[in-house]
Amino acid sequence: MAAAAGLVLGRGPLFLRRGTWRSFSSQTDGEARVTRVLREKFPRASAIKVVDISGGCGAMYEIHIESEEFREKRTVQQHQMVNQALSEEIKSMHGLRIFTSTPKP
């Protein structure tokens, strides 16, 4: 089933559509840049995951961030914080999926 969707899983590299491939452990330059900015802006974050979901061109990212800084804030406020932190990077993006949470007590 995964192969039919253009994704081949197994040992070694991850195959994506359009002939793009990359290892599970490597980040694209864009992913690394966005992660670095988020780590600077959210120093208390317990988890940050950034994935380029545009096929590697850097036009769209999915971000998962878990931080104590989000506690007692509504989801819209949490997302506004992330958008503000990435205000410069967002200018060159087509889209952004944001998932925020607080650490479990």
C-alpha positions as a printed Julia matrix, in Angstrom:
105×3 Matrix{Float64}:
  0.0    0.0    0.0
  2.76   2.49   0.91
  4.54   1.83  -2.38
  1.33   2.66  -4.26
  1.28   6.08  -2.57
  4.81   6.84  -3.76
  6.44   6.0   -0.45
  8.78   3.06   0.05
  9.7    2.21   3.62
 12.43  -0.06   4.82
 16.02   0.19   5.85
 18.04   3.08   4.53
 16.69   6.07   2.65
 13.1    7.25   2.57
 11.76   7.52  -0.96
  9.33  10.36  -1.6
  7.39  11.28  -4.71
  9.05  13.13  -7.57
 12.24  11.11  -7.19
 13.26  12.89  -3.99
 14.88  10.82  -1.25
 16.41  11.41   2.11
 17.47   9.48   5.15
 15.2    9.33   8.19
 17.87  10.99  10.33
 18.65  13.96   8.09
 16.87  17.28   8.0
 16.58  19.57   5.01
 18.21  22.99   5.33
 14.76  24.53   5.71
 13.73  22.11   8.45
 16.97  22.81  10.32
 16.5   26.59   9.97
 12.9   26.51  11.24
 13.87  24.18  14.1
 16.72  26.5   15.1
 14.42  29.54  15.18
 11.82  27.68  17.25
 14.46  26.48  19.74
 15.63  30.09  20.17
 12.08  31.46  20.59
 10.82  28.59  22.79
 13.77  27.68  25.05
 11.49  25.74  27.41
 10.13  23.49  24.64
 10.38  19.83  25.55
  9.82  18.68  21.95
 10.06  20.32  18.52
  9.51  18.49  15.25
  9.62  20.2   11.86
  8.85  18.34   8.64
  8.97  19.73   5.1
  5.73  18.37   3.63
  6.23  20.03   0.24
  8.47  17.29  -1.11
 11.68  19.03  -0.11
 11.27  22.44  -1.76
 10.57  24.26   1.52
  7.19  25.69   0.56
  5.15  23.98   3.3
  6.01  22.69   6.75
  4.31  20.76   9.52
  5.4   21.78  13.01
  4.8   19.95  16.28
  5.92  21.81  19.38
  5.42  20.94  23.04
  6.22  23.73  25.47
  5.4   24.82  28.98
  5.05  28.33  27.51
  1.7   27.28  26.01
  0.16  26.35  29.36
 -3.12  28.18  30.1
 -3.23  29.68  26.61
 -5.96  28.94  24.09
 -4.96  27.07  20.93
 -5.31  30.2   18.8
 -2.93  32.06  21.15
 -0.42  29.19  20.98
 -0.51  29.27  17.18
 -0.14  33.05  17.16
  3.02  32.65  19.26
  4.46  30.2   16.71
  3.47  32.43  13.78
  5.11  35.42  15.43
  8.28  33.43  16.15
  8.47  32.43  12.47
  7.35  35.76  11.01
 10.4   36.11   8.73
 10.45  32.45   7.63
  6.71  32.46   6.87
  7.22  35.12   4.19
  8.79  32.52   1.89
  6.36  29.67   2.7
  3.22  28.59   0.9
  1.66  26.99   3.98
  2.21  25.91   7.55
  0.53  23.28   9.71
  0.95  23.94  13.42
  0.32  21.47  16.23
  0.97  22.72  19.77
  0.7   21.1   23.18
  1.89  21.37  26.75
  3.91  18.69  28.55
  1.89  16.23  30.59
  2.22  16.9   34.35
